[in-house]
Amino acid sequence: MFPEYEVLKFKNYKSFEDYSYISSLKNINVFIGKNNCGKSSCIDVLQSLVDNKISIGNAKVQIDYRMKDKDYG
């Protein structure tokens, strides 16, 4: 089961230089957008969180999150 994150914010990954936010994540999520807008990058960030990685490839991504009923990590 995927952890339920209330808010996820990250920066310094690919085209996301400033903080970007993803909120209200559930067990099943759908990312919709135009080509080359960062959908796969968001999934990479989520996967790194699940795998407890602090970097993705050569990028040192800064990730903050709040799980449901908990504080930011």
Protein Blocks (a to p, Z undefined) as FASTA:
>chain_A
ZZddfbdcdehiajlmbacddehiafbdcddddehilpmmmmmmmmmmmnopabehjbcc
ddddddehiacZZ
